[in-house]
Each structure stands twice: as C-alpha cells, then as structure tokens.
Amino acid sequence: MAIGREVFVLRTRRDWSLDDVHEATGISKSHLWDLEHGRHAMSPDMILALEMLFGMVPNGLLVLGRRRMK
C-alpha cells in the first residue's frame, strides 16, 4: 500500500491524470487506481515502468514506500 501511495503522490505532484500514466506505461487506469488505493500489488514490471516514468533509479519506489511505512 505504501508504494501505491507514493505513486499517487508522484502522479498528483506532476498534475498527471490516471490517463496520462496509462498512456505512458500501458497500465490500465482502473488498475492504477487500485494500486494507488492498496487494492492490488504491483508486479516488478509495473514498478520498473513507473520508476522510469517518474525518472527514478531502480528500486526508488520501494525505498520511498519503506520510508512511508516508518
């Protein structure tokens, strides 16, 4: 859930819609919404696609998610 929250924060800070992220990553809007709300886990491929979209280093979302959990 913490990683999904980070995706939400990163997306909204950039004023990106779910459709913007979908177009860039191919992840469906409904799945993105579920990810952001902790209803689904992310596959490694999804995490990598989102990290690339947000200009992060590999495992960047995992690090941010762990920090949020503390």
C-alpha positions in Angstrom: 0.0 0.0 0.0 2.9 2.4 0.7 4.2 2.1 -2.8 0.8 2.8 -4.3 0.5 5.9 -2.1 3.9 7.0 -3.4 2.7 6.6 -7.0 -0.4 8.7 -6.2 1.8 11.4 -4.6 4.3 11.5 -7.5 1.5 11.5 -10.1 -0.5 14.3 -8.5 2.5 16.5 -7.8 3.1 16.4 -11.6 -0.6 17.1 -12.2 -0.9 13.9 -14.2 -4.2 12.1 -14.6 -4.5 8.3 -14.5 -5.0 8.5 -18.3 -1.6 10.3 -18.6 0.1 7.4 -16.7 -1.8 4.8 -18.6 -0.7 6.3 -21.9 3.0 6.3 -20.8 3.1 2.9 -19.2 0.3 0.8 -20.6 -1.1 0.1 -17.1 -4.9 0.4 -17.2 -6.5 3.3 -15.4 -8.6 1.1 -13.2 -5.6 -1.0 -12.2 -3.6 2.2 -11.5 -6.4 3.4 -9.3 -6.5 0.1 -7.5 -2.7 0.2 -7.0 -2.8 3.7 -5.6 -5.5 2.6 -3.1 -3.8 -0.5 -2.0 -6.2 -2.9 -3.6 -3.6 -4.7 -5.8 0.1 -5.4 -5.5 2.5 -4.2 -8.2 4.5 -6.6 -10.4 8.2 -5.9 -10.8 7.5 -4.8 -14.4 4.9 -2.3 -13.3 7.3 -0.9 -10.6 10.0 -0.5 -13.2 7.7 1.2 -15.7 6.5 3.6 -13.1 10.1 4.3 -11.9 11.2 5.0 -15.4 8.2 7.3 -16.0 8.9 9.3 -12.8 12.7 9.4 -13.6 13.7 7.3 -10.6 16.5 4.9 -10.1 15.6 1.2 -10.0 14.0 0.3 -6.6 13.3 4.0 -6.0 9.6 3.3 -5.3 10.5 0.5 -2.9 12.8 2.9 -0.9 10.1 5.6 -0.8 7.5 3.1 0.2 9.6 1.7 3.0 10.2 5.3 4.3 6.5 6.0 4.3 5.9 2.8 6.4 8.3 4.0 9.2 
